């Protein structure tokens, strides 16, 4: 039965069945083999309703969809150009910061490339950067904000790990704080690489920069949002779910009521698309809780740890192996699928090697961020190829130097836990 069941699961996956079907079938097969009543699956799936962080997912997703449809991307590019454009490598820094901020709030790397990349790609070329350099910069910057609040993958990782009852307490706020220095490190290293490799361009100042006052005035209604929301989260003044509710209401008032860039008919479409996205995430999350319960009951993580220990005894070697695996997975799986499939397996094993789950979460998402543009099938490569009408092979060549810089940053994030855990309270 076990062999036939496994073959059936492989067939389901190969036939392109939805991920939640494959995960649910795996959980059902596991409980059947273990002679556990299948009613436990319903009980485990119901646990998602009791998750305090559940409310944050749809609200942040809705806010991100509205912001992506509004004119915020143009105003954000103008403001960052006005405030940062005078620095060495200022235009590149504008691209990195803008893309990171936009991705953090919209939760979608592809949306950033389409919305922000369309503005930055020609601007970078006009600023003197080569076409290949501009293409690589925009493609790799699309996923920079995954480590910053209120990133949906960060929230989802926290929800998944908190449901596993591992005996280590941490909050979503801890994850948000943990992502600050690693994200800043990546942006600083990419900017330094730009200044070093493009010295003449990086120090050029062509034309008049936008007025800071005018750019800030144009964005006056949106500027308080990150200050209030992120300031409230990082200070612990309000919970993540409360921050999500405030963000959704504020975005609705500003983009629909004040700027009037989103009509009511458009808002209905945006809401429908956002909730379809949320529904898919929640469905996968619910069945993954049942599958996680089966893995824990069957002591699969313990078995996996014993097998790994036979060839790996050092935490440093384990982290190196983990990075290689995650980079490969990031190139072939979307981030939500990778989270629900891998987290139940690797978190318990990593903890056996003494790795804190908060640090592991930052390592995981840093790998997924790079995986988005890892050849040959990184998602951002194809989105950028379609958006800028360039061959995928050209995208490979353009992104490799930036990938090399981010790999160095990943090594530092992996082997210097302080970067992620400095904010953790004792």
C-alpha distance (Angstrom), angle and dihedral (degrees) to the residues before:
residue distance angle dihedral
X1 . . .
X2 3.79 . .
X3 3.82 92.6 .
X4 3.81 93.4 45.8
X5 3.78 90.9 46.7
X6 3.80 92.4 50.6
X7 3.78 90.4 48.3
X8 3.79 89.0 50.3
X9 3.80 91.4 52.2
X10 3.79 91.3 50.0
X11 3.80 89.5 50.1
X12 3.81 91.3 50.6
X13 3.80 90.7 51.6
X14 3.80 94.0 45.9
X15 3.80 91.4 49.5
X16 3.77 89.1 57.9
X17 3.79 99.1 -109.2
X18 3.83 114.8 172.7
X19 3.78 113.5 -87.0
X20 3.81 93.9 -116.6
X21 3.83 90.1 56.6
X22 3.81 91.9 53.4
X23 3.83 93.0 46.4
X24 3.82 92.8 45.8
X25 3.80 91.4 48.0
X26 3.81 89.9 50.3
X27 3.81 90.8 51.4
X28 3.81 92.5 47.8
X29 3.81 91.8 48.0
X30 3.80 91.4 48.9
X31 3.80 94.3 50.2
X32 3.83 91.3 45.6
X33 3.79 91.4 53.2
X34 3.81 89.6 47.0
X35 3.84 89.5 48.9
X36 3.80 91.4 -122.6
X37 3.84 115.8 148.0
X38 3.80 111.4 -103.8
X39 3.81 90.0 -130.6
X40 3.81 85.9 84.0
X41 3.81 87.9 71.6
X42 3.79 91.6 61.9
X43 3.79 90.3 47.9
X44 3.80 92.1 50.3
X45 3.80 92.6 46.7
X46 3.80 89.6 51.6
X47 3.81 89.5 59.0
X48 3.78 89.0 78.2
X49 3.81 89.7 69.1
X50 3.80 89.8 61.9
X51 3.81 93.4 53.0
X52 3.83 109.5 114.4
X53 3.81 92.0 -153.2
X54 3.81 92.6 56.3
X55 3.80 93.3 93.0
X56 3.80 92.7 57.6
X57 3.81 94.9 62.5
X58 3.84 99.8 64.0
X59 3.81 93.7 37.4
X60 3.81 96.1 51.0
X61 3.82 90.2 42.5
X62 3.79 91.5 52.1
X63 3.82 90.9 48.3
X64 3.80 91.4 50.2
X65 3.80 93.4 50.5
X66 3.81 91.5 50.4
X67 3.81 92.8 48.2
X68 3.81 91.0 48.4
X69 3.82 90.8 55.3
X70 3.82 94.6 45.5
X71 3.78 129.0 77.9
X72 3.78 91.9 -102.2
X73 3.81 92.6 110.5
X74 3.82 92.4 62.6
X75 3.81 92.9 45.2
X76 3.81 91.8 46.9
X77 3.81 93.1 51.3
X78 3.81 90.5 48.7
X79 3.80 93.5 49.5
X80 3.81 95.6 47.2
X81 3.81 89.9 46.6
X82 3.81 89.5 52.6
X83 3.81 94.7 48.4
X84 3.82 102.1 34.6
X85 3.79 105.0 22.9
X86 3.84 94.2 92.1
X87 3.82 93.2 62.7
X88 3.83 123.0 95.0
X89 3.77 103.7 -86.6
X90 3.80 85.5 11.4
X91 3.80 97.1 152.4
X92 3.81 91.5 50.6
X93 3.81 89.7 46.8
X94 3.80 88.2 51.8
X95 3.79 88.8 55.0
X96 3.80 94.3 47.9
X97 3.81 95.8 46.6
X98 3.81 94.8 42.5
X99 3.80 94.0 48.8
X100 3.81 92.5 45.7
X101 3.80 92.8 50.6
X102 3.82 93.6 44.5
X103 3.81 94.0 47.7
X104 3.80 91.7 48.1
X105 3.79 91.7 56.3
X106 3.82 99.8 36.7
X107 3.81 95.0 39.7
X108 3.79 92.7 -145.0
X109 3.79 125.8 102.6
X110 3.80 93.7 -165.5
X111 3.80 92.3 54.0
X112 3.81 89.6 55.0
X113 3.80 92.6 53.8
X114 3.80 91.9 48.8
X115 3.82 97.5 42.8
X116 3.82 104.2 31.3
X117 3.79 99.2 23.9
X118 3.78 91.3 59.4
X119 3.81 88.3 60.7
X120 3.80 99.6 38.5
X121 3.81 100.9 42.3
X122 3.82 96.1 66.8
X123 3.83 91.2 36.2
X124 3.81 91.3 56.5
X125 3.81 91.6 50.5
X126 3.80 91.5 47.7
X127 3.81 87.2 50.9
X128 3.81 90.2 59.9
X129 3.80 103.1 -96.4
X130 3.79 116.3 134.3
X131 3.77 120.2 -105.4
X132 3.81 92.7 -112.4
X133 3.80 93.4 48.6
X134 3.82 91.8 48.2
X135 3.78 91.4 47.9
X136 3.80 92.9 50.5
X137 3.79 93.0 45.3
X138 3.80 95.0 52.3
X139 3.81 93.9 43.2
X140 3.81 94.8 50.7
X141 3.82 94.0 41.1
X142 3.80 92.3 59.4
X143 3.80 93.5 84.4
X144 3.83 100.0 36.4
X145 3.80 95.1 108.2
X146 3.81 98.6 60.8
X147 3.82 90.9 100.6
X148 3.81 94.8 51.1
X149 3.80 130.0 85.3
X150 2.95 130.9 -69.5
X151 3.82 90.5 25.4
X152 3.82 110.9 148.8
X153 3.83 93.7 -142.4
X154 3.82 89.6 55.5
X155 3.80 90.6 51.8
X156 3.80 92.5 45.8
X157 3.81 91.7 50.1
X158 3.80 90.0 52.0
X159 3.81 92.4 49.0
X160 3.80 92.6 49.4
X161 3.80 95.6 48.0
X162 3.79 94.5 43.6
X163 3.81 89.1 56.5
X164 3.81 91.3 56.7
X165 3.83 95.6 69.9
X166 3.81 94.8 -139.3
X167 3.77 96.5 164.0
X168 3.81 94.7 -112.5
X169 3.79 115.0 109.4
X170 3.80 121.8 -147.4
X171 3.78 136.2 143.3
X172 3.79 134.3 -134.1
X173 3.80 86.4 -109.1
X174 3.83 87.9 60.6
X175 3.81 89.1 55.5
X176 3.79 91.8 48.2
X177 3.81 91.2 51.3
X178 3.80 91.3 44.8
X179 3.79 91.3 59.1
X180 3.81 95.8 54.7
X181 3.81 101.8 81.3
X182 3.84 96.4 36.8
X183 3.82 90.4 51.5
X184 3.81 91.2 46.5
X185 3.81 89.8 48.1
X186 3.81 91.2 54.9
X187 3.81 92.9 48.8
X188 3.82 92.9 46.6
X189 3.81 93.0 48.3
X190 3.80 92.7 47.7
X191 3.81 90.7 48.9
X192 3.83 91.4 48.0
X193 3.81 89.6 50.1
X194 3.81 89.2 52.0
X195 3.81 93.4 49.9
X196 3.82 92.5 46.9
X197 3.80 97.4 46.1
X198 3.82 97.2 36.3
X199 3.83 102.6 36.1
X200 3.79 97.5 152.0
X201 3.78 94.9 46.4
X202 3.80 94.5 41.5
X203 3.79 92.3 58.9
X204 3.77 97.5 43.3
X205 3.77 119.8 106.3
X206 3.80 109.1 -165.9
X207 3.76 119.0 -177.3
X208 3.75 130.1 -14.8
X209 3.77 117.5 -46.1
X210 3.79 117.7 -130.6
X211 3.79 114.4 -88.6
X212 3.79 111.0 -98.1
X213 3.78 90.3 -143.7
X214 3.80 93.9 51.1
X215 3.81 93.3 43.9
X216 3.81 91.9 48.4
X217 3.80 91.7 46.1
X218 3.81 91.1 52.0
X219 3.80 89.0 53.0
X220 3.80 96.0 36.9
X221 3.80 94.6 120.8
X222 3.81 94.6 48.0
X223 3.81 98.5 43.7
X224 3.83 95.2 75.6
X225 3.81 91.7 55.2
X226 3.83 100.1 76.6
X227 3.80 91.1 37.5
X228 3.80 93.8 53.6
X229 3.80 98.2 35.2
X230 3.80 100.2 40.7
X231 3.79 93.0 35.0
X232 3.79 89.8 52.4
X233 3.81 92.8 48.0
X234 3.80 97.1 45.1
X235 3.79 93.4 44.5
X236 3.80 92.1 47.6
X237 3.82 90.7 -124.1
X238 3.79 90.4 134.2
X239 3.78 136.6 9.1
X240 3.80 124.3 -101.0
X241 3.81 92.2 -107.1
X242 3.81 89.8 52.6
X243 3.81 90.1 48.4
X244 3.80 89.1 51.9
X245 3.80 92.0 52.7
X246 3.82 92.1 48.2
X247 3.82 90.8 47.9
X248 3.81 93.6 50.3
X249 3.81 93.0 48.5
X250 3.79 93.6 44.7
X251 3.82 93.6 47.9
X252 3.80 89.8 48.7
X253 3.80 93.2 51.3
X254 3.81 94.8 44.7
X255 3.81 102.8 41.3
X256 3.81 98.4 35.0
X257 3.79 103.1 27.6
X258 3.83 105.3 31.3
X259 3.82 108.4 23.8
X260 3.82 91.5 27.5
X261 3.80 91.0 -153.5
X262 3.80 91.7 132.9
X263 3.79 116.2 60.0
X264 3.79 121.8 -152.4
X265 3.81 91.5 -107.9
X266 3.81 90.4 50.6
X267 3.79 89.7 46.8
X268 3.81 90.4 56.7
X269 3.80 90.5 53.2
X270 3.81 92.6 46.0
X271 3.81 91.1 49.2
X272 3.79 91.5 50.1
X273 3.82 93.2 49.0
X274 3.80 92.3 45.8
X275 3.81 93.5 50.0
X276 3.80 92.0 47.4
X277 3.80 86.7 55.6
X278 3.81 91.3 47.5
X279 3.79 91.8 46.6
X280 3.78 90.6 55.4
X281 3.81 92.2 49.0
X282 3.81 93.5 47.3
X283 3.79 92.9 47.1
X284 3.79 91.6 52.0
X285 3.80 90.2 44.5
X286 3.82 92.9 51.2
X287 3.81 95.3 51.5
X288 3.81 91.0 42.1
X289 3.82 89.4 59.5
X290 3.79 89.1 57.4
X291 3.81 91.1 46.9
X292 3.82 90.6 47.6
X293 3.81 89.8 53.2
X294 3.80 90.2 53.6
X295 3.82 91.9 49.2
X296 3.80 92.0 50.1
X297 3.82 93.8 45.8
X298 3.79 90.4 48.7
X299 3.82 90.9 48.3
X300 3.80 91.0 -126.8
X301 3.84 94.1 151.0
X302 3.81 90.1 52.1
X303 3.80 90.6 49.9
X304 3.79 90.6 47.6
X305 3.80 90.5 50.2
X306 3.82 91.2 51.6
X307 3.81 90.9 50.4
X308 3.80 92.9 48.4
X309 3.81 91.1 47.1
X310 3.80 89.3 61.1
X311 3.82 90.2 65.8
X312 3.82 102.4 18.6
X313 3.78 124.2 47.3
X314 3.80 102.3 156.7
X315 3.82 123.2 77.0
X316 3.82 88.2 -141.0
X317 3.79 91.7 57.4
X318 3.80 90.7 45.3
X319 3.81 90.7 53.7
X320 3.81 91.0 49.7
X321 3.81 90.7 51.4
X322 3.80 90.4 45.3
X323 3.81 92.4 52.6
X324 3.80 91.9 52.0
X325 3.81 91.9 50.3
X326 3.82 93.8 45.4
X327 3.81 93.2 48.8
X328 3.79 89.8 54.1
X329 3.80 92.2 46.3
X330 3.79 91.7 47.2
X331 3.78 89.6 57.6
X332 3.81 95.4 52.7
X333 3.83 104.5 29.9
X334 3.78 131.6 55.0
X335 3.78 112.4 -115.7
X336 3.81 97.0 -107.2
X337 3.80 92.6 52.0
X338 3.80 91.1 47.5
X339 3.80 90.7 51.0
X340 3.78 97.6 51.9
X341 3.80 94.1 42.0
X342 3.80 100.5 43.6
X343 3.81 107.0 29.8
X344 3.85 96.4 71.3
X345 3.80 88.7 52.6
X346 3.78 105.3 40.4
X347 3.83 103.4 36.3
X348 3.84 96.4 65.0
X349 3.81 90.6 42.8
X350 3.81 92.6 48.9
X351 3.80 90.8 49.6
X352 3.81 88.9 55.2
X353 3.81 86.1 59.2
X354 3.81 90.1 51.3
X355 3.81 97.5 -104.2
X356 3.80 114.9 146.4
X357 3.83 113.4 -124.8
X358 3.82 91.6 -128.8
X359 3.81 90.8 54.8
X360 3.80 89.6 45.0
X361 3.81 90.7 52.7
X362 3.80 91.6 55.2
X363 3.82 90.8 47.0
X364 3.81 90.1 49.1
X365 3.81 95.0 50.5
X366 3.82 93.3 42.1
X367 3.80 87.7 56.9
X368 3.80 92.2 46.7
X369 3.79 89.2 49.9
X370 3.82 90.7 56.7
X371 3.80 90.9 40.0
X372 3.81 89.6 63.7
X373 3.81 89.3 74.0
X374 3.82 101.1 26.0
X375 3.83 111.4 126.5
X376 2.90 138.1 -86.5
X377 3.82 101.5 24.9
X378 3.82 107.8 6.7
X379 3.80 107.9 148.2
X380 3.82 96.0 -130.4
X381 3.79 91.2 56.5
X382 3.79 91.8 62.2
X383 3.81 94.8 40.2
X384 3.82 90.4 52.1
X385 3.81 91.0 44.0
X386 3.80 90.2 54.5
X387 3.82 95.2 41.4
X388 3.81 97.0 47.4
X389 3.82 96.1 30.2
X390 3.79 94.4 -124.3
X391 3.83 129.3 140.3
X392 3.80 113.6 -98.1
X393 3.82 89.7 -125.6
X394 3.81 88.5 61.4
X395 3.81 89.3 52.4
X396 3.82 89.3 53.3
X397 3.80 91.6 56.9
X398 3.79 93.3 42.9
X399 3.81 96.5 51.9
X400 3.82 100.8 42.2
X401 3.86 96.6 83.7
X402 3.81 91.2 49.7
X403 3.79 90.0 46.8
X404 3.80 90.0 54.1
X405 3.83 90.3 54.4
X406 3.80 92.1 48.1
X407 3.80 91.0 48.1
X408 3.81 88.6 59.1
X409 3.81 88.6 49.3
X410 3.81 89.2 48.8
X411 3.82 90.5 53.3
X412 3.81 90.1 53.0
X413 3.81 92.1 46.9
X414 3.80 90.3 48.8
X415 3.78 99.7 46.1
X416 3.82 99.8 33.0
X417 3.82 103.4 61.2
X418 3.80 90.4 177.1
X419 3.81 89.4 76.4
X420 3.80 89.2 65.0
X421 3.79 101.9 28.6
X422 3.81 102.8 40.7
X423 3.80 90.4 99.4
X424 3.80 95.0 49.1
X425 3.79 113.9 112.9
X426 3.78 116.2 -127.1
